[in-house]
Amino acid sequence: MPLLTVTNLLTSQIQLQDPTGVSGFSETLAPGQTKQWAVATATAEALEPGLVQSAALARVTFAFAPNPASPSEIAAGAPPSYTIATLPLPSTVSAGTIVFVSDEGDNGVMKISNGTDWLNYAGALT
């Protein structure tokens, strides 16, 4: 399930809906509000044309990104793997997210987000 982030650039609220009606996705964003959702791939594909059109009209900004917490985005049972350069900010992932950093230390290291910082397994800041 990819992560969808949308920002409402208007001074009025907007409604995002799956135009196919299959997924039942329907969300309201207040003026200037940014929200993020994990959405099914089919829902992302259904929403994208409308988001592209709204972005072209300067109504919204949006982005799809891999969801590090989604098992379908990673090998079964394995945490997502990053390099130091590609490691996301800990504030952009859920507290408790576990990742592997392949180019840190001699053999790579596991890190855990507390929602603010990356910690090692002993709980120390890394």
C-alpha positions as CSV (number, residue, x, y, z in Angstrom):
1,M,0.0,0.0,0.0
2,P,1.6,3.3,-1.1
3,L,1.5,6.4,1.1
4,L,-0.5,9.3,-0.4
5,T,0.2,12.8,0.8
6,V,-2.1,15.6,-0.3
7,T,-2.0,19.3,0.6
8,N,-5.0,21.5,-0.1
9,L,-3.8,24.8,-1.6
10,L,-7.2,26.4,-1.6
11,T,-8.9,28.7,0.9
12,S,-11.9,26.3,1.0
13,Q,-12.2,22.7,1.9
14,I,-11.8,20.0,-0.8
15,Q,-13.2,16.4,-1.0
16,L,-11.1,13.6,-2.3
17,Q,-13.1,10.6,-3.5
18,D,-12.4,7.4,-5.5
19,P,-14.2,8.2,-8.7
20,T,-14.9,4.5,-9.3
21,G,-16.6,4.1,-6.0
22,V,-15.0,0.7,-5.6
23,S,-12.7,1.5,-2.6
24,G,-15.1,3.9,-0.8
25,F,-12.1,6.3,-0.2
26,S,-13.5,9.7,0.7
27,E,-11.6,12.3,2.7
28,T,-12.1,16.0,3.3
29,L,-9.2,18.4,3.6
30,A,-9.5,21.8,5.3
31,P,-7.9,24.9,3.6
32,G,-4.1,24.6,3.8
33,Q,-4.3,21.1,5.4
34,T,-1.9,18.3,4.6
35,K,-2.9,14.7,5.2
36,Q,-1.3,11.3,4.5
37,W,-3.0,7.9,4.0
38,A,-1.9,4.4,3.2
39,V,-4.0,3.5,0.2
40,A,-4.4,0.4,-1.9
41,T,-2.7,0.4,-5.2
42,A,-6.0,0.3,-7.1
43,T,-7.2,3.3,-5.1
44,A,-4.0,5.2,-5.9
45,E,-4.5,4.5,-9.6
46,A,-8.1,5.6,-9.4
47,L,-7.3,8.9,-7.6
48,E,-4.2,9.8,-9.5
49,P,-5.8,11.3,-12.7
50,G,-7.9,13.7,-10.6
51,L,-5.0,14.6,-8.4
52,V,-2.9,15.4,-11.5
53,Q,-5.6,17.6,-12.8
54,S,-6.1,19.4,-9.5
55,A,-2.3,19.9,-9.2
56,A,-2.2,21.4,-12.7
57,L,-4.9,23.9,-11.6
58,A,-2.8,24.7,-8.4
59,R,-5.5,23.3,-6.1
60,V,-3.4,20.6,-4.5
61,T,0.1,19.2,-4.2
62,F,0.4,15.4,-3.9
63,A,2.9,12.6,-3.7
64,F,2.9,8.8,-3.7
65,A,5.7,7.1,-1.8
66,P,6.5,3.5,-0.8
67,N,5.1,2.7,2.6
68,P,7.9,1.3,4.8
69,A,5.3,-0.1,7.2
70,S,3.5,-2.1,4.5
71,P,4.5,-5.8,4.2
72,S,3.6,-5.7,0.5
73,E,6.3,-3.0,0.0
74,I,9.1,-5.1,1.4
75,A,10.2,-8.7,1.5
76,A,8.1,-10.8,3.8
77,G,9.5,-10.5,7.3
78,A,12.3,-8.2,6.4
79,P,12.5,-4.5,7.4
80,P,12.9,-1.9,4.7
81,S,16.6,-1.3,3.8
82,Y,18.1,2.1,3.3
83,T,21.6,3.7,3.0
84,I,22.5,6.6,5.3
85,A,21.8,9.0,2.4
86,T,18.3,7.5,1.7
87,L,17.2,7.0,5.3
88,P,13.9,9.0,5.8
89,L,13.6,11.5,8.6
90,P,12.3,9.7,11.7
91,S,9.4,12.1,12.0
92,T,8.1,10.9,8.6
93,V,7.6,7.3,9.7
94,S,5.5,5.9,12.5
95,A,7.0,5.4,15.9
96,G,8.1,1.8,16.1
97,T,9.2,1.6,12.5
98,I,12.2,-0.6,12.2
99,V,14.7,-0.2,9.3
100,F,18.0,-1.6,8.2
101,V,20.8,0.8,7.3
102,S,23.1,-1.1,5.0
103,D,26.1,1.2,4.9
104,E,26.4,2.1,8.6
105,G,28.8,0.2,10.8
106,D,30.8,-2.8,9.5
107,N,27.8,-4.9,8.5
108,G,24.8,-2.5,8.6
109,V,22.6,-1.7,11.6
110,M,19.0,-1.9,12.6
111,K,17.3,1.3,13.7
112,I,14.0,2.1,15.4
113,S,12.0,5.3,15.0
114,N,10.4,6.9,18.1
115,G,8.7,9.4,15.9
116,T,11.4,12.0,16.5
117,D,14.8,10.3,16.4
118,W,16.4,7.1,15.1
119,L,17.4,4.8,18.0
120,N,19.6,1.7,18.1
121,Y,18.2,-1.5,19.8
122,A,19.5,-0.3,23.2
123,G,17.4,2.9,22.9
124,A,20.4,5.2,22.3
125,L,20.2,8.0,19.7
126,T,22.0,7.1,16.5
